[in-house]
Amino acid sequence: MSIYTAYPLYRVLLRRVAVVAFGLLALPVMVFRTDRARFYSYLHRVWLKTSDQPVRMAQSEAAAGDFS
């Protein structure tokens, strides 16, 4: 039983459009930085978020089915 609520489709799409735009705008700067993997990892986490449940919890719940 989940107490978390899914975001509406428009909110997920707006979030993903913002991630793509921010990633493309930051690309010229991030090419020369050594911590770009951390930045793009953060953007990937933002891309995956589709509810108010933390991304790490959703991923661990999805992976639990692999071991049963």
Secondary structure, DSSP 8 states (H G I E B T S, - for coil): -----B--HHHHHHHHHHHHHHHHHHHHHHTT-TTHHHHHHHHHHHHH--BSS-HHHHHHHHHHGGG-
